[in-house]
Amino acid sequence: MKRKEHAKGSLEAIPLKKKMVTHHQKQVFCDESKDNGVGSGDKSPGKKLKVLLPYDMEVETLSRLPGKSLMKFLCVSKNWYSLIRSQRFVASYYAAKPSRFVAAFTNSVFGKPERLFIMSGEEEEGTSSLVANLDKTIPSVTLPHGSAKFSSVHGFLACFDLSKFIICNPSTGQVITFHCKATGTSLGYDPVDDQFKALTQVTSIYAHNPSSMVHEVITLGRGGVVSRTQVTSPPHHPLTMGRCINGFIYYAAWAPIFGATPVFVCFDVRHERILSFITTPKDVMLRGAFTLLIEYKGKLAVVVPDCSKFGLSFNRFYLWILEDATKHEWSKQTFELPLSLPFSPAAGERLISQGTIKAGDIVFSPTTLPGRAQPFYVFYFNPDTKNIRRVRIHGVADTEEFWSRYGLTGICRASFSPQHADSIASL
């Protein structure tokens, strides 16, 4: 409140002029019924003082909140709804939040009820234990051995159950489920247009000598499927699900038929076309359908366990990195582990890598829960120091109470995604 000084030295309160409040500012009302130190101004009860918060302050405050809290604040006002849902705020929230890990698992094939569990927690470097909290359970999802296909794409977790494709944002709880014309669907993200799309192969892998392959591109938005279009490619036999890196989906395949030339198919998410077949050394796809695609320092990489010495386990692995997709150039690094990790191709225990953490550690995690109410461990390998550490993830179905409450039985498929982005984006 401004003050005007008279000749006699007395002060007279002058009311503030009213200002137009834009959607970038918020009103905070202060009760002036108490003495605020201004002087002998009007102290009538109920009078309010309007204070305008700058837009940057609002963004800074809201950015510190968890995603689920922001979803509740959508109902506070139209202004807050517009702010939280704005592309600018979503992008700033994504950039400001540290990455998390996501652990997902389902009940066994014959277990009832069918359910997908999604947990997440904060990553910490150098620790021997982390804590996972249950974010979401999705009913009517069960994945048999060998079919647990999970991927983390720009804040969303995607998996498929036969022809059913499920996409979930653990931060907001949003779940989208839709049917595809075939199995093997992969989720991609176009960072230029901020658009999510799914790619699935329509032509059967059992088709006899097809002249071309038909794929369906599913554009997502407005809470579901926006459009479906079809693209074609030269014939090939896919081996793995796709990994999206910098706007391109990569997956391993044989071309033109199974057992022929090993390649990586590169799909351009933005322009919706098969960009190229990247020629690949045969040793990169030594494990066939168990080929492990990861993103390593912004590039496509493949982790190839060497089980030649121990059979069902490995203490050495090869890291193949696609250095130049245009020239089809690969580099190879060999790493020795100080201990052996299991890698059973059957229904036994198997540790695979689904990525790295920000510090560069390559993470190996089990493809199944270790057993009823048993501790869940993942392994972090540092390529620079050659050290490996075992980290327990507390909360991942490691108590008898959890198994009994949710009716878990048998072998439960599991997945662990390090460096998962925390996003409040909505499809």
N, C-alpha and C positions, 0 to 999 in steps of 0.2 A: 504494500500500500504506500502511495506517495504521500509526502507531507508538504504543506505550504506554510511558510513562516510569515506572520503578520508583523507590523511595526512594533507592537508591544511585546513581541517575543513568544506569543502563544502559537500553538500548532493546531492546524485544522486538517482533519482527515479528508482526503480527496479520493473518492472511489476509483478503482481501476477501470479502464475502458474495456469493454467486452471485445474479445477477439474471436475470429472465425477458427474453429477447430477442424483440422484436416484429418484424413484417415491415417496420417503418419504421426499423429500426436494423440495423447490420451489425457483425460481430465482427472486430476486428483483433487478431491474436495477436503479442505481443512476447516474444522469448526472454529469460528472466531468468538465463540461465546465466552472464552477465557481470555485473560489479559495476555496479549502477545508482545507487549513491550513497545508498541508503537506510540502509545500515548493515550489520550482520552477519547479515542475514536468510538464509533458506534459498536457496542458490544452486545447488541441484541441477539438472543439465542437463535440458532438456525441459519445464520448467515454463513455462506460458504465462500472460500477463496479458491479460485481455479488456478491450478498449476499445470503447465503443459510439459509432458515428458518428450524429449527428443526421440526421433525414430531410432537412432543408433542405440540409445539406452534401452529402448524396448526390445530390440533385437538381441542385444547383449544379455539382457535378463532372461528372455525366453529361451535363448540358445543353451543356457545352463541346465534346463529342465530335461527329464527323460521324455522319450517319445510318447509313451502312454499318457503322461500328464498333459502334454500338449494336445493330445486328441480330446481330452476332457475339456480343455480350455477353448475348443472350437465353439462351444455352446455359450461362452461368456458374452460375446457380442459379435455383431457383424464385422466390426473393425478388426477384432482379433482373428476371426475366421479368415478374413481376406489376407491378413498379414501372415498367418501361419501357413496358409495354403499357397501363398505367392511363390513363384519360381525362384525369386531372389532369396527369400528366407530359407526355402528348402535347400538351395545350393550352399548358402552360408552355414547352415546347420550341419550339412554333410561334411563340409570342409573342416569345421571346427571340432567335431567329435572324434575322439581317439577310436581306433579300430577295436573290435571285440572278437571273441571266438564264439562259434555256434556249434553245439553238439545236438545231433538229431538221431532218433532211433524209433523203431516200430516194434510192436509185439511180434511174436513168432508167426510163421506161416499159418499154423493151425490154431493160433491163440485167439481167444475171444475175451474182451471186445477188440476189434480192429482199431488201431489208433496210432497216430504219428505224434511223437513228443519232440518239441523244439525247446532247447535250453541255450542260454548265452551267458557270458560273463566278461569281465574286463581282463585284458591281457597285461601281464607284468613280466618284465625281463628279469632273468636270473633267479626266479623263485622255483620252489619245488612243489608248490601246490596252488591251485586256482579254484575258484568257487563258481559253479554254474547255477543259475536260477531258471525255473520253469517259466517260459514265456507263453507257450501256446500248446494246446493239444488239438489235433485235427482227427475227427472220427472217420471210420470207414476207409482207412488206408493201411494196407499191409503189403510188405515187399518180400518176396521169396529170395533165397540166397542167390547172389549173382545179379540181382535186379535192383539193388539199392543204389539209385543214381541221384545224388544230391549235388547241387552246385550253388555257390554264392555269387550273385551278380548285382553289383551296385546297390547293396542294401537289402536285396531280396533273396530268399532261399527257394530253390526250385527242385522238384523231384517228379518222377513219373511212376505210375503204377499201371503197367500194361498200356492201355490207350488213354488213361486218365492223367492229366498234367496238373500238378498242384504248385501254386506260387504263394509264398507267405512272406510278409514283412514282420519279423520278430519284434521290431521296435514299436510298431503301431497295432499289431494284431490283425491286420488285413489279410484275408485269405481269398484267393481266386482259384476255382477249379473248373476246368473245361476238358472236353474230349477231343482227342486228336485222331486222325485217320490211320495212324501207325504208331509203333513204339519208337523209342529213341529220340524223343523231342528234346531240344536244347534251348535254353533261354539266352538271349543276347540283348545288349544295350547299346544304343547309338548316342554317344556323348554330345554330338553336334546338335541334334534335334531333340535331345532329352526324351528318347522314345525306346520303350521296351518291345521286343519282338521275339517270337518263338519260331524255331525252324524244325520241321519234321519231314521225314522222307515218306512219300506216298507209295512209290514203286517198291514192290516187295523185293527183298534181297534174294528171294528164291525164284524170281522171274527169269525165264530162259533167254539168255543173250539179248537183253534189251538194248535198243539203239541209243537210248538216253534215259535219264532218271528224272522223275518228277518229285519236286519238293513243295511243301506248303509253308508259306510265310504267314504267321498269325500276328497281326498288330494288336497290341493291348492298350487299354485305356478306358476311362469312364466306368471302371469297376468290372471290366470283362473284356470280351473280344470285340474289337472295333471292325476289323476286316480280315479276310482271308484271300490271299493271292497265291498263284502257283508260278514256280520257276523251274527250269530244266538244267541239267548238267550232264556231262559225259558219264557213262556207266561206271559204277564203283560199288564196293561192298564195305559199308561202314563197320568199324570195330568198336569204337568207343563213343561215349556221349561227348558233346561239345564243351569247349572251354572258351569263354568270351574274354578277349583281351583287347583293349583300346578300340572297341567298335567292330571287332572281327571275331567270328566263331570258327574255332579250329576243331577238327576231329580226325582221328586216324582211320585209314581205310586201305583196302586193296583195290587196285585198278588194272584192268577193267573188271576182273572177276576175283573171287577169293583165291589167295595164294599167289597172285601175280606180282605186280609192282607195288611196293609199300609207298604210300603218299599220305600227306596231311591235306585235307580239304579246307580251303579258306573261304568263308562266306562273309561278304560285305553286308553288315546289318543295315546301314543307312540306304544303300542303293539296291538292296535286295537282289543280289546276284552272287553266284559262285564265282569268286574272283580268280582262283587258281588251284591247281593240284601241285603241292610242294613235294618234290622228290625227296625221299627220306632213306637214309641207310637202313638196311634190314635189321641191324642190331638195335635200332631205336624201338622197333616193334617186336622185340624178341618175345615179350610176354603176351602177344596177341590181344585178346579182349581185356587182359589185365594191365594194359599199357596205362601208365599214370601220367596224365597231363597236369602241369602246374604252370603258374605264372612266376617267373624268376627274374627279378629286377626289370619288370616291364616287358619281358619277352616270353614267348612260348618255350617251355622246357619239358623234358620227359625224364622221369626217374625210373631207372631200370635196375631192379635188384639182381644180384649175381648169386644164384642158388646152386651153382655147380659144385661147391665144396660140401655144403651141408644138406642139400636136398630140399627140405621143407623150411629152411631158414636162410638168412644171409647176413654176412658181416662186411660186405662190400656192395657198393652200388655205383652206377654210372649216371652222370647227369649230362644229358644231351640238350644243348641250347640252340635254338634257331636264331642264328646271328643275322641272317639276311634272307627275308622271305622271297624277295625278287630273284636273287641269285641262287636260292636253294642251298645256302651255306649253313652248315652245322658245326658246332664245336663240342668236344667231349672232355669231361672231367671224371676222374676216378677217385672215390673216397673209401677209405677203410674205417670201419666202425670198431670201437673198443669192445663191443658185445654183439651177440647175434640176435636178430629180430626174426620172429616167425613170418613165414610167407607160404601158407598152405593154399594150393589152388582149389581144394575141395571145400568142404563145409567146416574145416578146422580154423584155427586162429590165423589171422593174416593182418600184417600191418602195412598200410599204404601211406603215401604222401598226397595230400590235397592242397599243398601250398606252403608258403613261408610266412614268417612274421616280419614286421617292419625292420627289425635288426638284421634280417637275412637268414635266420635259422630255418632249416628245412624240417618240417614237422611230420612225424610218422604217427599214425593213429590206427586203432583196431577197426575192422569192418563189422565186428559184432560186439555186443556186450560181453564182458569176460565171464559172466556166470551170475547166478542168482545172488544178489546183494553183495557182489564183489567190487573192489575198488577199480575205477576206470583210470588207466594211465595212458599218457601220450609221451612221445620222445622228441626232444628238440636237439637237432644236430647243427653245430656251428661249422660251416665250411672253412672258416679262417683258422680257428683254433683246433679243429678236429675233435672237439669235445662233444659229448652227448649227455643230456640230463633227462632223467625221468621225472615227469610232472603228474601229480595226481589231480584229477578234476573232481572235486567234491560235489556231490549232489546229482551225479549222473547215475540214477538207479542203483545206488550203492548201499541201500538199506533194505531190510526185510519188510519194513513198513511200506516203502514205496512199491515194491513188487506185489504185496498183498492188496494195497489200495487200488492199483490199476489192473490187477489180474494178469501180470506178465508171466509168461511161461516159455520154456524152450530156448532156442537160439534166436536172439533179437538182433536184427540188422542195425548197424550204427554208422554214423558219419561224423567227422570232425572237420570244421572249416575254420582255419586260422585267418586272422586279419579280415574279418567280416566288417563291412562298413555299417555304421549306424545311420539310418536314413528315416526321414518322416515322409518320404514321397508316397503318393497314392496312385494306384493304377485305376 
